[in-house]
Amino acid sequence: MSKTQSNLPALGFRGTMRFFWRQLTSMRTALMLLLLLAVAAVPGSLFPQRRAGADVVETWIDDNPTIGPILDFLGMFDVYSSVWFSAIYLLLFVSLVGCLWPRGKQHFKTLRQPPARTPRNLKRLPEYGQLILESNGPTPEEALVDAEKLLKKSGYRTELRDGSVGAERGYVREIGNILFHFGLLGVIVFMGIGGLYKYEGQKIIVEGQGFTNNLVSYDSFTPGTAFSEERLAPFGIQLEDFDVVFDRDSETHFGQALDYTATMQVTPGPGEETYQDTIKVNDPLTVDGVRVFLVGNGYAPNITVTDGEGDVAYSGPVIAQIQDPNTNSSLVVLKVPDAQPEQLGFVGLFLPTSYTGDDGVAVSIDPDAYNPELILNSYHGDLGLDDGTPQNVYVLDTDGMTEMNSRNNENGGITLGVGDSYDLPDGMGSISFDGWDRYVGLDLHYDPSKWGVGFFSSLALVSLVISLYVRRRRAWVKATERDGHTVIEYGLLARGETFGLREENIKLRQSFDHTWPVIPPDTSEDK
């Protein structure tokens, strides 16, 4: 061992833990963890999540048999509930708490301490000034009292001393800094609460139909990790009417939808009185903490299908997916698994205002339903629903079916106006177009943490502005007597940024000039 090499003492267990704690609770570590949390959330938007739909995840894995199982093992399909994401989240929480607590205690002690002691030589400060008062002016003691009052009016915290006044301001800057990080901490906590207990779902409702807030009623549902069905508020809503206002005056935007209004009958709970309310775009309905947003709409033609044995196999509205928002031409898919002797399927278009051109092709020329018409192809055979494989309700799988009607075969396609019916070929039954209704697509959101996230994010924003624009300043004023005149010396010192210190000096000098009878510099005795 070299003679110059020193023997350093071992940290020991407690020393090692203290070192790691200090590293974890440093502001640099907190910022790194915040950045790491943002990066860790990226896979949640790149890969399908089981919370949103387990079937979609399984399909994705089947379509990517090599990398799918690896990503599943790494938790990429359950990002927000994975061990590694939760670990980053908890470490960030601990880091912020461990960082804020000692800083808050230290700043509280600083607030209780008097301003810094007065320097001996104020001329060494970045900003310095001297005034000589007229002989009939205040004494040094009176001048210091006046100076203290002026500094207090300027927002300084002052202390009157023997022969001087000490002042300091800008403590709120550090308070803003602490509150900013406290706001971040609050956002993290309430976002965690929201991730546990919030839920959201989607539901399509046809005019005259309703919805009860339970799991089986949702078309799709995304729960929080700690969600339980008992947390669902037992309310019900019914779509009484849906009205769309179209532009009929503008030449360039003729037919464009201007306003949507869904009139709802709301029952807050069992046995409670029903009331009427409306939903508009960006104007949701709120029931027992659940916000109901209007996110879509369309037409639902009412169709009746009679099978080959003469029984009604289907009767009711069919949701038509809008394909062209300018004309509301919509895709219609109808599956009739109860038809006998064979299952039936239909696919085609709903045209709100049908017009047939010279080429014999029917199109919709207006989004409103002035001349509604159904144009369908028909099939019989196996719909593929009996093997339990999930299917998209808006896609008709015709692999196990035989085509009966289309423009490409001798039977031609099915064209139905309101009140029309059509007998299917080969005695397979009939189909009739009985009328149409409007439907709405609703998004239902429940998040008990939204008020907390909103409050603490606002707190963080306001605190950040305070910490950026409030400046730390120190000021001292001395008063002495010389040749029967009171001599005032003052100096300013910046804590942090120095810009604006000169303006502070000018403002303070102007206050002094208006308060005391000051001898102009060109006539003062010390010129």
C-alpha positions in Angstrom: 0.0 0.0 0.0 1.3 3.5 -0.9 2.2 5.8 1.9 0.0 8.5 0.4 -3.1 6.3 0.2 -5.5 7.0 3.0 -7.6 4.4 4.8 -11.2 5.5 4.2 -13.8 4.3 6.8 -16.5 1.9 5.6 -19.9 3.3 5.2 -21.6 0.4 6.9 -25.2 -0.6 6.5 -26.7 2.6 7.9 -24.3 4.8 6.0 -25.1 2.9 2.7 -28.8 3.3 3.3 -28.4 7.0 4.1 -26.4 7.4 0.8 -29.1 5.7 -1.3 -31.9 7.7 0.5 -30.1 11.0 -0.3 -29.7 10.0 -3.9 -33.3 8.9 -4.2 -34.7 12.1 -2.6 -32.6 14.5 -4.7 -34.4 16.8 -7.1 -32.3 15.4 -10.0 -33.5 11.9 -9.3 -37.1 13.1 -9.1 -36.9 14.7 -12.5 -35.2 11.6 -14.0 -38.0 9.4 -12.6 -40.6 11.8 -14.0 -39.1 11.5 -17.4 -38.7 7.7 -17.0 -42.4 7.5 -16.1 -43.4 9.4 -19.3 -41.2 7.0 -21.4 -42.6 4.0 -19.6 -46.2 5.0 -20.5 -45.4 5.0 -24.3 -45.9 1.3 -24.8 -49.4 1.7 -23.4 -50.3 3.7 -26.5 -48.4 1.5 -29.0 -49.7 -1.9 -28.0 -53.4 -2.9 -27.2 -54.1 -3.2 -23.5 -56.1 -6.0 -21.9 -58.1 -3.5 -19.9 -59.5 -2.1 -23.1 -60.2 -5.5 -24.7 -58.7 -8.9 -24.0 -59.8 -10.3 -27.3 -57.9 -7.6 -29.2 -54.7 -8.5 -27.3 -55.1 -12.2 -28.0 -55.7 -11.6 -31.7 -52.5 -9.4 -31.7 -50.5 -12.1 -30.1 -51.8 -14.7 -32.5 -50.9 -12.5 -35.5 -47.4 -12.0 -34.1 -46.5 -15.4 -32.7 -42.7 -14.6 -32.4 -42.6 -11.3 -30.6 -46.2 -11.4 -29.1 -45.4 -13.9 -26.2 -42.2 -12.0 -25.4 -44.1 -8.7 -25.1 -46.7 -10.3 -23.1 -44.1 -11.7 -20.7 -42.7 -8.2 -20.3 -46.1 -6.8 -19.5 -46.5 -4.6 -22.6 -50.2 -5.5 -22.8 -50.8 -4.5 -19.1 -48.5 -1.5 -18.9 -50.2 0.5 -16.3 -50.7 -2.4 -13.9 -47.2 -4.0 -14.5 -44.6 -4.4 -11.8 -42.0 -2.2 -13.5 -44.5 0.7 -14.2 -45.8 0.6 -10.6 -42.2 0.5 -9.3 -41.3 3.7 -11.2 -44.5 5.3 -10.0 -43.9 4.5 -6.3 -40.2 5.5 -6.5 -41.2 8.9 -8.0 -43.8 9.3 -5.2 -41.2 8.5 -2.5 -38.6 10.7 -4.2 -40.9 13.7 -4.2 -42.0 13.2 -0.6 -38.4 12.8 0.5 -37.4 15.9 -1.4 -40.2 18.2 -0.4 -40.3 17.4 3.4 -36.7 18.6 4.3 -37.0 21.6 1.9 -40.3 22.6 3.4 -38.9 22.4 6.9 -35.8 24.3 6.0 -37.8 27.1 4.3 -40.1 27.3 7.3 -37.1 27.9 9.5 -35.8 30.5 7.1 -39.1 32.4 7.2 -38.8 32.8 10.9 -35.3 34.2 10.8 -34.6 37.9 10.5 -33.1 39.4 7.3 -29.4 39.0 6.8 -27.1 41.3 8.9 -26.2 44.6 7.4 -22.8 44.7 5.6 -20.1 47.0 6.8 -19.5 48.6 3.4 -22.6 49.0 1.3 -20.5 50.4 -1.6 -19.4 46.9 -2.4 -22.9 45.8 -3.3 -24.0 45.6 -7.0 -26.4 48.6 -6.5 -25.5 51.4 -4.1 -26.8 54.9 -3.5 -26.3 57.8 -1.1 -28.5 60.7 -0.1 -27.8 63.8 2.0 -30.9 65.3 3.6 -31.3 69.0 4.3 -30.7 70.2 7.8 -34.4 70.5 8.6 -34.9 66.9 7.5 -35.5 63.9 9.8 -32.9 62.7 12.2 -31.1 59.4 11.4 -33.4 57.5 13.8 -36.5 59.0 12.2 -35.1 58.4 8.7 -34.7 54.7 9.5 -38.3 54.4 10.7 -39.4 56.0 7.4 -37.1 53.7 5.4 -38.6 50.7 7.1 -42.1 51.8 6.2 -41.2 52.4 2.6 -39.5 49.0 2.3 -42.5 47.3 3.8 -44.8 49.0 1.3 -42.5 47.5 -1.5 -43.1 44.0 -0.1 -39.9 43.6 1.9 -39.8 41.8 5.3 -37.8 44.3 7.5 -36.0 44.5 10.7 -35.1 47.9 12.3 -31.6 47.7 13.9 -29.2 50.0 15.6 -28.2 52.4 12.8 -29.6 50.4 9.9 -32.6 48.6 8.4 -32.3 45.1 7.0 -34.9 44.0 4.4 -35.5 41.0 2.3 -38.2 39.8 -0.1 -38.9 37.1 -2.6 -39.4 34.3 -0.1 -42.6 33.4 -2.0 -40.3 32.2 -4.8 -39.1 29.3 -2.8 -42.7 28.7 -1.6 -43.8 28.6 -5.2 -41.0 26.1 -6.0 -42.1 23.9 -3.2 -45.8 24.2 -4.1 -45.0 23.3 -7.7 -43.5 20.0 -6.7 -46.2 19.5 -4.2 -48.7 20.0 -7.0 -46.9 17.4 -9.1 -47.0 15.0 -6.1 -50.8 15.6 -5.8 -51.3 15.0 -9.5 -49.4 11.7 -9.2 -51.4 10.6 -6.2 -54.8 11.4 -7.7 -53.9 9.9 -11.1 -53.1 6.7 -9.2 -56.5 6.9 -7.4 -58.1 7.4 -10.8 -56.2 4.5 -12.3 -57.6 2.3 -9.5 -61.3 3.4 -9.4 -62.2 5.1 -12.6 -64.1 3.4 -15.5 -65.3 4.3 -18.9 -67.6 2.6 -21.4 -69.4 3.0 -24.7 -73.0 2.5 -25.5 -75.2 3.0 -28.7 -78.8 3.9 -28.0 -81.6 4.0 -30.5 -84.5 6.5 -30.1 -87.1 5.1 -27.8 -84.6 2.7 -26.1 -82.7 3.1 -22.8 -79.6 2.1 -20.9 -79.2 1.0 -17.3 -75.8 1.5 -15.7 -74.6 -2.1 -15.3 -71.9 -4.1 -16.9 -74.1 -6.2 -19.3 -75.6 -3.0 -20.8 -72.3 -1.6 -22.1 -71.1 -2.3 -25.7 -67.5 -1.9 -24.4 -66.2 -1.3 -20.9 -62.7 -0.3 -19.6 -62.4 -0.6 -15.8 -59.7 0.6 -13.4 -57.5 -2.0 -11.7 -59.4 -1.9 -8.4 -62.9 -1.6 -10.0 -65.8 -3.5 -8.6 -69.3 -3.7 -10.1 -70.8 -2.4 -6.8 -69.3 1.0 -7.7 -71.6 1.4 -10.6 -74.2 4.1 -9.8 -77.7 2.5 -10.5 -79.1 5.2 -12.9 -80.9 4.8 -16.1 -81.2 7.0 -19.3 -83.5 6.8 -22.3 -83.1 8.5 -25.7 -86.4 10.3 -26.2 -85.4 12.2 -29.3 -82.3 13.1 -31.4 -82.4 16.2 -33.5 -79.8 17.4 -36.0 -79.8 20.9 -37.5 -78.4 21.0 -41.0 -77.1 24.1 -42.9 -79.7 25.0 -45.6 -78.5 28.5 -46.3 -74.9 28.3 -47.2 -73.9 27.4 -50.8 -70.5 26.1 -49.8 -71.5 24.1 -46.7 -75.1 23.2 -47.7 -76.2 20.1 -45.8 -73.5 20.3 -43.2 -74.6 19.4 -39.7 -74.5 22.5 -37.4 -75.9 21.2 -34.1 -76.8 17.9 -32.4 -79.2 17.6 -29.5 -80.0 14.4 -27.7 -83.1 14.7 -25.4 -82.8 12.2 -22.6 -85.1 10.9 -19.9 -82.9 10.4 -16.8 -83.8 8.3 -13.8 -81.1 8.9 -11.1 -81.8 5.7 -9.2 -84.5 3.1 -8.3 -87.6 4.8 -7.1 -86.4 8.3 -7.9 -88.2 10.8 -10.1 -87.4 10.9 -13.8 -86.4 14.2 -15.3 -85.6 15.4 -18.8 -82.1 16.7 -19.9 -80.1 17.2 -23.1 -76.7 16.2 -24.3 -74.8 18.2 -26.9 -71.3 18.0 -28.3 -68.9 19.3 -25.6 -71.9 19.6 -23.3 -72.2 16.3 -21.5 -74.9 15.0 -19.1 -73.7 14.3 -15.5 -75.6 11.7 -13.5 -74.3 10.7 -10.0 -70.7 11.6 -10.9 -70.8 9.8 -14.3 -70.3 12.1 -17.3 -72.1 11.1 -20.5 -70.7 12.5 -23.7 -72.2 12.5 -27.2 -69.6 11.1 -29.6 -71.5 9.8 -32.5 -74.8 9.4 -34.2 -76.5 7.8 -37.3 -79.5 6.0 -38.6 -81.0 2.7 -37.5 -83.4 1.3 -40.1 -86.2 -0.9 -38.7 -86.2 -4.3 -40.4 -88.3 -7.4 -40.1 -87.0 -10.7 -41.4 -89.3 -13.7 -41.8 -87.6 -17.1 -42.3 -88.4 -19.9 -44.7 -90.9 -21.5 -42.2 -92.9 -18.3 -41.9 -91.7 -17.2 -38.5 -90.4 -13.8 -37.6 -86.6 -14.4 -37.1 -85.7 -10.8 -36.5 -87.6 -7.5 -36.0 -86.1 -4.2 -34.8 -83.6 -1.5 -35.5 -80.2 -2.2 -37.1 -77.3 0.1 -36.4 -76.0 1.5 -39.7 -72.3 2.7 -39.7 -71.9 6.1 -41.4 -69.4 5.7 -44.3 -69.7 9.2 -45.9 -70.3 12.0 -43.3 -71.2 14.4 -46.1 -74.3 12.3 -47.2 -74.6 9.9 -44.2 -74.5 6.9 -46.5 -74.2 4.1 -44.0 -73.2 0.4 -44.0 -75.9 -2.0 -42.9 -75.0 -5.5 -41.7 -77.7 -7.8 -40.3 -77.1 -11.4 -39.1 -80.1 -13.6 -38.4 -78.9 -16.7 -36.7 -82.4 -17.9 -35.6 -83.7 -18.2 -39.2 -84.8 -21.6 -40.3 -84.1 -23.8 -42.2 -80.8 -21.9 -42.7 -79.3 -18.8 -41.1 -79.6 -15.6 -43.1 -77.3 -12.6 -43.5 -77.6 -9.2 -45.2 -75.1 -6.5 -46.0 -75.6 -3.3 -47.9 -76.2 0.4 -47.6 -78.8 2.7 -46.0 -79.2 5.9 -48.2 -81.0 8.7 -46.3 -81.9 10.6 -49.5 -81.6 8.1 -52.3 -81.1 9.2 -55.9 -80.5 6.8 -58.9 -78.4 8.3 -61.7 -78.3 7.5 -65.4 -75.8 4.7 -64.7 -78.4 3.0 -62.5 -76.4 3.3 -59.3 -78.2 4.7 -56.3 -76.4 7.2 -54.1 -77.4 9.5 -51.2 -77.4 13.2 -52.1 -78.3 14.6 -48.7 -77.5 13.7 -45.1 -81.1 14.1 -44.0 -83.7 11.4 -44.5 -85.8 12.8 -47.3 -86.0 9.6 -49.4 -84.6 6.7 -47.3 -83.8 3.5 -49.1 -82.1 0.1 -48.3 -79.9 -1.6 -50.9 -78.9 -5.0 -49.7 -77.2 -8.3 -50.7 -78.6 -11.5 -49.1 -77.0 -14.8 -48.1 -78.0 -18.1 -46.5 -75.9 -20.7 -44.8 -73.6 -20.8 -41.8 -72.8 -17.4 -40.1 -70.0 -18.9 -38.2 -71.4 -17.9 -34.8 -71.8 -21.4 -33.3 -68.1 -22.2 -32.8 -67.7 -19.4 -30.2 -65.2 -17.4 -32.3 -65.7 -13.6 -31.6 -66.9 -11.7 -34.6 -67.2 -8.0 -35.5 -70.9 -7.2 -35.6 -70.3 -4.8 -38.5 -68.7 -7.5 -40.7 -70.5 -10.3 -42.4 -68.4 -13.5 -42.9 -69.7 -15.0 -46.1 -67.2 -17.9 -46.3 -69.8 -20.5 -45.2 -72.7 -18.8 -47.0 -74.4 -18.9 -50.4 -75.2 -15.6 -52.1 -78.9 -15.1 -53.0 -79.1 -11.5 -54.0 -76.6 -9.0 -55.4 -76.0 -6.9 -58.5 -73.7 -9.7 -59.8 -76.3 -12.5 -59.9 -79.5 -13.1 -61.8 -81.7 -12.3 -58.8 -80.3 -8.8 -58.5 -79.9 -6.8 -55.3 -82.6 -5.9 -52.8 -83.9 -2.3 -53.0 -86.4 -1.3 -50.3 -88.2 2.0 -49.6 -90.0 2.6 -46.3 -92.9 0.1 -46.1 -91.6 -2.1 -48.9 -90.9 -5.9 -48.5 -89.1 -8.5 -50.6 -89.5 -12.3 -50.9 -86.1 -14.0 -50.7 -85.2 -16.5 -53.4 -85.6 -20.3 -52.9 -88.3 -19.8 -50.3 -85.8 -18.6 -47.7 -88.3 -16.0 -46.3 -88.8 -12.3 -46.7 -87.4 -8.9 -45.5 -89.2 -5.6 -45.1 -88.1 -2.1 -44.4 -90.5 -0.8 -41.8 -89.1 2.7 -41.0 -86.1 4.3 -39.4 -84.9 5.9 -36.2 -81.8 7.9 -35.1 -79.2 6.5 -32.7 -76.5 8.1 -30.7 -73.1 6.8 -29.6 -72.3 7.7 -25.9 -69.1 7.7 -23.9 -69.6 7.3 -20.2 -66.8 8.4 -17.9 -66.4 8.1 -14.1 -63.3 9.4 -12.5 -63.4 10.2 -8.8 -59.9 11.8 -9.0 -60.5 14.4 -11.7 -61.1 17.2 -9.2 -57.9 16.4 -7.4 -55.9 16.2 -10.7 -57.5 19.5 -11.8 -56.8 21.3 -8.5 -53.2 20.1 -8.1 -52.3 20.7 -11.8 -53.6 24.2 -11.4 -51.6 24.6 -8.2 -48.5 23.4 -10.0 -49.0 25.8 -12.9 -49.6 28.9 -10.7 -46.7 27.9 -8.5 -44.4 27.5 -11.5 -45.3 31.0 -12.7 -44.6 32.4 -9.2 -41.2 30.6 -8.9 -40.2 31.9 -12.4 -41.2 35.6 -12.0 -40.7 36.4 -8.3 -37.2 37.6 -7.6 -35.2 37.3 -4.4 -33.9 40.7 -3.2 -32.0 42.0 -0.2 -31.8 45.7 0.8 -30.1 47.6 3.6 -30.4 51.2 4.6 -27.9 53.0 6.9 -28.5 56.5 8.4 -25.7 58.6 10.0 -25.2 62.2 10.9 -22.6 64.4 9.3 -22.1 68.1 9.7 -25.7 68.6 10.9 -27.2 66.6 7.9 -28.6 63.1 7.9 -26.7 60.9 5.4 -28.6 57.9 4.0 -26.7 55.0 2.4 -28.5 52.1 0.8 -27.5 49.0 -1.1 -29.3 46.2 -3.0 -28.2 42.6 -3.5 -29.9 40.0 -5.7 -30.4 36.4 -4.7 -30.2 34.5 -8.0 -31.0 36.5 -11.1 -29.5 40.0 -11.2 -31.7 41.4 -14.0 -34.1 44.1 -12.8 -31.9 45.1 -9.8 -31.1 48.5 -11.4 -34.8 49.2 -11.8 -35.3 48.3 -8.2 -32.6 50.8 -7.2 -34.3 53.6 -9.3 -37.7 52.8 -7.8 -36.3 52.9 -4.2 -34.4 56.1 -4.9 -37.6 57.8 -6.2 -39.4 56.7 -3.0 -36.7 58.3 -0.9 -36.7 61.5 -2.9 -40.5 61.9 -2.4 -40.3 61.2 1.3 -37.4 63.3 2.5 -36.0 66.8 1.6 -32.9 65.6 -0.3 -30.1 67.9 -1.3 -29.5 67.6 -5.1 -26.2 65.8 -5.9 -24.7 68.9 -7.7 -25.2 71.1 -4.6 -24.3 68.6 -1.8 -21.4 69.2 0.4 -19.7 66.0 -0.6 -19.7 66.7 -4.3 
